[in-house]
Amino acid sequence: MKGSEAMLPCQNRSAPSLHSNALSKSVSYWGWRFANTKFESWAIEMAALHEPTWREAGIFEAVMASIYRIPKNPDLILGIAEKWCPYTKTFVFPWGETAVTLEDVMVLSGFSVLGSPVFATLDSSGKEVKAKLDKEWKKIKKAKVNFVTQVAWMERFMDSGDELEHVAFLVLWLNYFVFPSRLYHLYKAVFPIVVHLSTGTRIALALAVLAHLYAELSLLKKHITAFSESTSTARIDLTALFKLLQVWTWERFKELHPNLDVEFVSFARCIKVSQLVGIDNVEHYFPNRVASQFGMLQDVPCAVNQNNLSQEAAWNDYNKPINDLALFIPSRSAIPRVTPTFCEWWRRSFPEFQTSSKDKDANESAETLKARDRKSLGADTSFVPSGSKMNKKGKDNMKIHAQDSTNTRRKNIKQE
């Protein structure tokens, strides 16, 4: 290892061609499940009855996400998997590393990172519920020739009003959408987890989901490499939640998102100075004065022409194309900031709001803000919005830099 020339374990591997139709056909994503109409109906019904319990257990959003349909893009999955490094558990790019993290699993899929492990044991009452499930399982298995299917399980429990209906629904959900197998059978291994969840006990499902995805990403990377180095026609069956990987890729690489233009332009409209067209009135809109509400750097707002436009003219101004846009969507952890120039301007413009001795412990003075922001931001003006004095471009040619957002991540999942 020589200083800055040290390489990551996967960095020196040649990249195989991922535009091979044969490679795409050699991979089966058994974990990519779609809810049928009956499951959707059952999920909505159970949610109405058990939402408080599901929220306490940290699974409400995960269960409801199961009824969303995410079209599969195999080329996108193979493209990102080719960058996977089994040693570092990251995707290695020329500019650095990135990875699917526990936060991503929590935000994108709704699985909890808190709670007991998936191997948590049951107390006496939990064991009684599990015993009842075991009994019903044996009945169905005997009647259906040695395995239990989704159809048979739903025929027994859906809309039954049985005391086990709630637990039975979660058995199907975990088997089918959280820990799916290559076959469409249900397995008893999830019973202890289900019993815990049904009582509101939180289980850290995010860890198990991510561990499974990491393991199968390594298998897929090995398969891609082997496929490119030989004429092998071997197949690989994957059961991890690769739909999570696809949504993560959309989130991290915005240009690959199928709804990119609509999402970006919508946000751009929200931060652009314009006029609001009502039914019988037109009102000025000055988001540049509250840039910190959008997680951006607040600078001194420029004077804006406040000529009153007609409804048609105001609408045309609002709706005009926005070109050369590189959108900055702030992180949910972004801390609102102001520039030193703004601090000076605010102090001079509104002396009546300056901190008095009475309010000293409750508010931060402009001087303190200025010092803090000079220290943390320096001369950084990257995130200054259109309509501020530090912005050098016109409002119709905005330059706003891109950054990850976890606030809007769930918008990447569209229901068909």
C-alpha positions as CSV (number, residue, x, y, z in Angstrom):
1,M,0.0,0.0,0.0
2,K,1.6,3.2,-1.2
3,G,0.1,6.4,0.1
4,S,-2.7,7.8,-2.1
5,E,-2.1,5.0,-4.7
6,A,-3.6,2.3,-2.4
7,M,-6.5,0.6,-4.1
8,L,-9.7,-0.9,-2.8
9,P,-10.0,-4.7,-3.1
10,C,-12.5,-4.5,-6.0
11,Q,-11.1,-1.5,-7.7
12,N,-8.7,-3.3,-10.1
13,R,-11.3,-5.6,-11.7
14,S,-12.3,-5.0,-15.2
15,A,-15.9,-4.1,-15.7
16,P,-17.9,-6.7,-17.7
17,S,-20.4,-5.6,-20.4
18,L,-23.8,-5.4,-18.8
19,H,-25.7,-4.9,-22.0
20,S,-25.8,-8.7,-22.6
21,N,-29.4,-10.0,-23.0
22,A,-28.1,-13.4,-21.9
23,L,-26.8,-12.1,-18.6
24,S,-30.1,-10.5,-17.8
25,K,-32.0,-13.7,-18.6
26,S,-29.7,-15.7,-16.3
27,V,-30.8,-13.9,-13.2
28,S,-34.2,-14.5,-11.5
29,Y,-35.4,-12.1,-8.8
30,W,-37.8,-14.3,-6.8
31,G,-38.0,-11.7,-4.1
32,W,-39.6,-9.2,-6.4
33,R,-43.2,-9.8,-5.4
34,F,-46.4,-8.0,-6.4
35,A,-49.5,-8.0,-4.1
36,N,-52.6,-9.4,-5.7
37,T,-56.0,-7.8,-5.3
38,K,-56.9,-10.1,-2.4
39,F,-53.8,-9.3,-0.5
40,E,-54.3,-5.6,-1.0
41,S,-57.8,-5.8,0.3
42,W,-56.7,-7.9,3.3
43,A,-53.9,-5.5,4.1
44,I,-56.2,-2.4,4.0
45,E,-58.7,-4.2,6.2
46,M,-56.0,-5.3,8.8
47,A,-54.5,-1.8,8.8
48,A,-57.8,-0.3,9.7
49,L,-58.1,-2.6,12.7
50,H,-54.4,-2.8,13.8
51,E,-52.7,0.4,12.8
52,P,-51.8,1.4,16.4
53,T,-50.2,-2.0,17.0
54,W,-48.3,-1.9,13.7
55,R,-47.0,1.6,14.4
56,E,-45.9,0.5,17.9
57,A,-44.1,-2.5,16.3
58,G,-42.6,-0.3,13.6
59,I,-44.1,-2.1,10.6
60,F,-47.1,0.0,9.5
61,E,-45.3,1.8,6.7
62,A,-43.5,-1.4,5.7
63,V,-46.8,-3.3,5.4
64,M,-48.5,-0.6,3.4
65,A,-45.5,-0.3,1.1
66,S,-46.0,-3.9,0.2
67,I,-49.1,-3.1,-1.9
68,Y,-47.1,-0.6,-4.1
69,R,-46.0,-1.9,-7.5
70,I,-42.4,-1.0,-8.5
71,P,-41.7,-2.0,-12.2
72,K,-38.4,-4.0,-12.3
73,N,-35.5,-2.6,-14.3
74,P,-33.0,-5.6,-14.6
75,D,-30.4,-3.5,-16.5
76,L,-30.3,-0.9,-13.8
77,I,-29.9,-3.6,-11.1
78,L,-27.1,-5.3,-12.9
79,G,-25.4,-2.0,-13.6
80,I,-25.2,-1.0,-10.0
81,A,-24.4,-4.6,-8.8
82,E,-21.4,-4.7,-11.1
83,K,-19.9,-2.0,-8.9
84,W,-20.4,-4.0,-5.7
85,C,-17.4,-4.9,-3.6
86,P,-18.0,-8.0,-1.4
87,Y,-15.0,-7.0,0.8
88,T,-16.0,-3.5,1.7
89,K,-19.8,-4.0,1.3
90,T,-20.0,-0.9,-0.8
91,F,-20.4,0.2,-4.4
92,V,-17.0,1.4,-5.7
93,F,-17.0,4.2,-8.2
94,P,-14.1,6.2,-9.7
95,W,-15.1,9.1,-7.4
96,G,-15.5,7.0,-4.2
97,E,-17.7,4.6,-2.4
98,T,-21.4,4.5,-1.5
99,A,-23.7,1.9,0.0
100,V,-27.2,0.9,1.0
101,T,-27.3,1.8,4.7
102,L,-29.7,1.0,7.5
103,E,-31.1,4.5,7.2
104,D,-31.9,3.8,3.6
105,V,-33.7,0.6,4.5
106,M,-35.6,2.4,7.3
107,V,-36.7,5.4,5.1
108,L,-37.3,3.6,1.8
109,S,-38.9,0.4,3.0
110,G,-40.2,1.3,6.5
111,F,-38.4,-1.4,8.4
112,S,-37.3,-0.6,11.9
113,V,-33.6,-0.4,13.0
114,L,-34.7,-0.6,16.6
115,G,-36.1,-3.3,18.7
116,S,-35.3,-6.9,19.5
117,P,-33.4,-9.2,17.1
118,V,-35.2,-11.5,14.7
119,F,-34.2,-14.5,16.9
120,A,-35.9,-13.1,20.0
121,T,-37.6,-15.8,22.1
122,L,-41.2,-15.9,23.1
123,D,-42.7,-15.7,26.6
124,S,-45.3,-18.2,27.7
125,S,-48.3,-16.3,26.2
126,G,-46.4,-16.0,22.9
127,K,-45.7,-19.7,22.9
128,E,-49.4,-20.4,23.2
129,V,-50.2,-18.3,20.2
130,K,-47.4,-20.0,18.2
131,A,-48.8,-23.4,19.2
132,K,-52.2,-22.5,17.8
133,L,-50.5,-21.4,14.6
134,D,-48.6,-24.7,14.4
135,K,-51.8,-26.6,14.8
136,E,-53.5,-24.7,11.9
137,W,-50.4,-25.1,9.8
138,K,-50.4,-28.9,10.2
139,K,-54.1,-29.0,9.1
140,I,-53.5,-27.0,5.9
141,K,-50.3,-28.9,5.1
142,K,-52.0,-32.2,5.4
143,A,-54.9,-31.1,3.1
144,K,-52.6,-29.5,0.5
145,V,-50.0,-32.3,0.0
146,N,-47.1,-31.4,2.3
147,F,-46.7,-27.7,1.8
148,V,-48.6,-24.5,2.5
149,T,-49.4,-22.0,-0.2
150,Q,-50.4,-18.4,-0.1
151,V,-53.8,-19.3,-1.6
152,A,-54.5,-22.0,1.0
153,W,-53.4,-19.8,3.9
154,M,-55.7,-16.9,2.7
155,E,-58.6,-19.3,2.2
156,R,-58.3,-20.4,5.8
157,F,-57.8,-17.0,7.5
158,M,-58.9,-14.1,5.3
159,D,-62.1,-12.5,6.6
160,S,-62.5,-15.4,9.0
161,G,-62.9,-13.2,12.1
162,D,-60.7,-15.8,13.8
163,E,-58.6,-14.8,16.8
164,L,-55.6,-15.8,14.7
165,E,-56.5,-13.7,11.6
166,H,-54.2,-10.8,12.5
167,V,-51.2,-13.1,13.2
168,A,-52.0,-15.1,10.1
169,F,-51.9,-12.0,7.9
170,L,-48.5,-11.1,9.3
171,V,-47.3,-14.7,8.6
172,L,-48.2,-14.2,4.9
173,W,-46.7,-10.7,4.8
174,L,-43.3,-11.7,6.3
175,N,-43.1,-14.9,4.1
176,Y,-44.1,-13.1,0.9
177,F,-42.7,-9.6,1.1
178,V,-40.0,-9.5,3.7
179,F,-38.2,-12.9,3.7
180,P,-39.4,-14.4,0.4
181,S,-38.1,-17.8,-0.9
182,R,-37.6,-19.1,-4.4
183,L,-40.8,-21.1,-4.1
184,Y,-44.2,-19.6,-3.4
185,H,-44.6,-21.6,-0.2
186,L,-45.0,-20.3,3.4
187,Y,-42.6,-21.3,6.1
188,K,-43.0,-21.6,9.8
189,A,-39.6,-20.0,10.6
190,V,-41.3,-16.6,10.8
191,F,-43.8,-17.6,13.5
192,P,-41.9,-16.3,16.5
193,I,-41.2,-12.9,14.8
194,V,-44.9,-12.7,13.8
195,V,-46.1,-13.3,17.3
196,H,-43.9,-10.5,18.6
197,L,-45.0,-8.0,16.0
198,S,-48.7,-8.9,16.5
199,T,-48.4,-7.7,20.1
200,G,-46.7,-4.4,19.2
201,T,-43.2,-5.7,20.1
202,R,-40.7,-3.9,17.8
203,I,-38.3,-6.2,15.9
204,A,-35.2,-4.8,14.1
205,L,-36.2,-6.1,10.7
206,A,-34.0,-3.6,8.8
207,L,-30.9,-5.5,9.9
208,A,-32.1,-8.8,8.6
209,V,-33.3,-7.3,5.3
210,L,-30.0,-5.5,4.7
211,A,-27.9,-8.6,5.7
212,H,-29.8,-10.7,3.1
213,L,-29.4,-8.0,0.4
214,Y,-25.6,-7.7,1.1
215,A,-25.2,-11.5,0.9
216,E,-27.0,-11.7,-2.4
217,L,-25.3,-8.7,-3.9
218,S,-22.0,-10.6,-3.4
219,L,-23.5,-13.6,-5.1
220,L,-24.7,-11.5,-8.0
221,K,-21.4,-9.8,-8.4
222,K,-19.6,-13.1,-8.5
223,H,-22.2,-14.3,-11.1
224,I,-21.6,-11.2,-13.2
225,T,-17.9,-11.6,-13.2
226,A,-18.0,-15.3,-14.0
227,F,-20.5,-14.7,-16.8
228,S,-18.3,-12.1,-18.4
229,E,-15.2,-14.3,-18.2
230,S,-16.6,-17.4,-19.7
231,T,-19.4,-18.7,-21.9
232,S,-21.2,-20.2,-18.9
233,T,-24.9,-20.4,-19.1
234,A,-25.4,-20.9,-15.4
235,R,-28.4,-19.3,-13.7
236,I,-28.7,-17.6,-10.3
237,D,-31.9,-17.3,-8.2
238,L,-32.1,-14.3,-5.9
239,T,-34.6,-13.8,-3.1
240,A,-33.4,-10.6,-1.4
241,L,-35.4,-7.4,-1.7
242,F,-33.7,-6.0,-4.9
243,K,-36.6,-3.7,-5.3
244,L,-35.1,-1.8,-2.4
245,L,-31.8,-1.6,-4.3
246,Q,-33.6,-0.2,-7.3
247,V,-35.4,2.5,-5.3
248,W,-32.1,3.3,-3.6
249,T,-30.4,3.7,-7.0
250,W,-33.2,6.1,-8.1
251,E,-32.7,8.1,-4.9
252,R,-28.9,8.3,-5.0
253,F,-28.6,8.8,-8.8
254,K,-31.4,11.2,-9.6
255,E,-30.7,11.1,-13.3
256,L,-31.8,7.5,-13.4
257,H,-35.2,8.1,-11.8
258,P,-38.0,7.6,-14.2
259,N,-40.0,10.6,-12.7
260,L,-37.0,12.9,-12.5
261,D,-38.3,15.8,-14.5
262,V,-41.7,16.0,-12.7
263,E,-40.1,15.8,-9.3
264,F,-37.3,18.3,-9.9
265,V,-39.4,20.9,-11.7
266,S,-42.1,20.7,-9.0
267,F,-39.6,21.5,-6.3
268,A,-38.1,24.3,-8.5
269,R,-41.5,25.9,-8.8
270,C,-41.7,26.0,-5.0
271,I,-38.5,28.0,-4.6
272,K,-38.9,30.3,-7.6
273,V,-40.1,33.9,-7.0
274,S,-43.4,34.2,-8.9
275,Q,-47.0,35.3,-8.6
276,L,-49.8,33.1,-7.3
277,V,-52.8,32.9,-9.6
278,G,-56.1,32.6,-7.6
279,I,-59.7,32.4,-8.9
280,D,-60.2,36.1,-8.7
281,N,-56.8,37.5,-7.5
282,V,-53.0,37.4,-8.0
283,E,-50.6,37.4,-5.0
284,H,-46.8,37.8,-4.9
285,Y,-44.8,34.8,-3.8
286,F,-41.3,35.4,-2.2
287,P,-39.8,32.0,-1.2
288,N,-36.3,33.6,-1.5
289,R,-37.0,35.4,1.8
290,V,-37.5,32.1,3.6
291,A,-34.8,30.0,1.9
292,S,-33.9,28.4,5.2
293,Q,-37.3,26.7,5.3
294,F,-36.2,24.7,2.3
295,G,-32.9,23.8,4.0
296,M,-30.9,26.2,1.9
297,L,-28.6,29.1,2.8
298,Q,-30.4,32.3,3.5
299,D,-28.9,35.4,2.0
300,V,-30.2,39.0,1.6
301,P,-33.2,38.9,-0.6
302,C,-33.0,41.0,-3.7
303,A,-35.5,43.7,-4.5
304,V,-38.2,42.2,-6.7
305,N,-40.4,44.0,-9.2
306,Q,-43.8,43.9,-7.7
307,N,-45.8,45.0,-10.7
308,N,-49.2,43.5,-10.6
309,L,-49.7,41.2,-13.6
310,S,-52.9,39.9,-15.1
311,Q,-53.9,36.3,-14.3
312,E,-52.8,35.2,-17.7
313,A,-49.5,37.0,-17.5
314,A,-48.8,35.8,-14.0
315,W,-49.5,32.2,-15.0
316,N,-47.3,32.4,-18.0
317,D,-44.5,33.8,-15.8
318,Y,-44.9,31.0,-13.3
319,N,-45.2,28.3,-15.9
320,K,-42.3,29.3,-18.2
321,P,-39.6,26.6,-18.8
322,I,-36.8,26.4,-16.3
323,N,-33.5,25.6,-18.1
324,D,-30.0,24.5,-17.0
325,L,-31.4,23.2,-13.7
326,A,-29.2,21.2,-11.3
327,L,-31.6,20.9,-8.3
328,F,-30.5,21.1,-4.7
329,I,-32.9,19.1,-2.5
330,P,-31.7,19.5,1.1
331,S,-31.1,16.5,3.4
332,R,-33.7,16.0,6.1
333,S,-30.8,16.6,8.6
334,A,-29.9,19.9,7.0
335,I,-29.5,22.7,9.6
336,P,-31.0,26.1,8.5
337,R,-28.2,28.6,7.9
338,V,-27.8,32.3,7.1
339,T,-24.9,34.1,5.5
340,P,-22.9,36.7,7.5
341,T,-24.2,39.3,5.0
342,F,-27.7,38.4,5.9
343,C,-26.9,38.8,9.6
344,E,-25.6,42.3,9.0
345,W,-28.6,43.2,6.8
346,W,-31.1,41.9,9.3
347,R,-29.5,43.8,12.2
348,R,-29.6,47.1,10.3
349,S,-33.0,46.6,8.8
350,F,-34.9,45.4,11.9
351,P,-33.2,46.9,15.0
352,E,-36.3,46.4,17.0
353,F,-35.8,42.6,16.9
354,Q,-32.2,42.7,18.2
355,T,-31.6,40.6,21.3
356,S,-32.2,42.5,24.5
357,S,-30.8,41.5,27.9
358,K,-34.1,40.1,28.9
359,D,-34.1,37.7,25.9
360,K,-30.5,36.9,26.0
361,D,-30.9,33.3,27.1
362,A,-33.8,32.6,24.7
363,N,-32.4,33.9,21.3
364,E,-29.1,33.9,19.5
365,S,-27.8,37.3,18.5
366,A,-27.0,38.3,14.9
367,E,-23.4,38.6,15.9
368,T,-23.3,35.0,17.2
369,L,-25.0,33.8,14.0
370,K,-22.5,35.7,11.9
371,A,-19.6,34.2,13.7
372,R,-21.0,30.7,13.7
373,D,-21.8,30.8,10.0
374,R,-18.4,32.3,9.1
375,K,-16.8,29.4,10.9
376,S,-19.0,26.7,9.5
377,L,-19.6,28.0,6.0
378,G,-16.9,30.4,5.2
379,A,-17.5,31.9,1.8
380,D,-19.7,29.0,0.6
381,T,-22.5,30.2,-1.5
382,S,-23.4,26.9,-3.2
383,F,-26.9,26.7,-1.8
384,V,-28.0,30.3,-2.2
385,P,-31.4,30.4,-3.9
386,S,-32.6,32.4,-6.8
387,G,-33.7,35.9,-5.8
388,S,-30.8,36.6,-3.4
389,K,-28.0,39.1,-3.8
390,M,-25.3,36.4,-3.8
391,N,-27.0,34.6,-6.7
392,K,-25.3,35.6,-10.0
393,K,-27.8,34.0,-12.4
394,G,-31.2,35.2,-13.4
395,K,-34.3,33.6,-12.0
396,D,-35.0,31.8,-15.3
397,N,-31.5,30.2,-15.4
398,M,-31.2,29.0,-11.8
399,K,-28.2,27.1,-10.7
400,I,-29.0,25.1,-7.6
401,H,-26.7,22.2,-6.6
402,A,-27.8,18.6,-6.1
403,Q,-27.8,16.9,-2.7
404,D,-29.5,13.7,-1.3
405,S,-32.9,14.0,0.2
406,T,-34.5,11.6,2.6
407,N,-37.6,13.8,3.0
408,T,-38.9,12.9,-0.5
409,R,-37.7,9.3,-0.7
410,R,-41.0,7.6,-0.4
411,K,-42.2,9.6,-3.4
412,N,-40.0,7.3,-5.4
413,I,-42.4,4.5,-4.8
414,K,-45.4,5.0,-7.1
415,Q,-48.6,3.0,-6.9
416,E,-50.0,1.8,-10.2
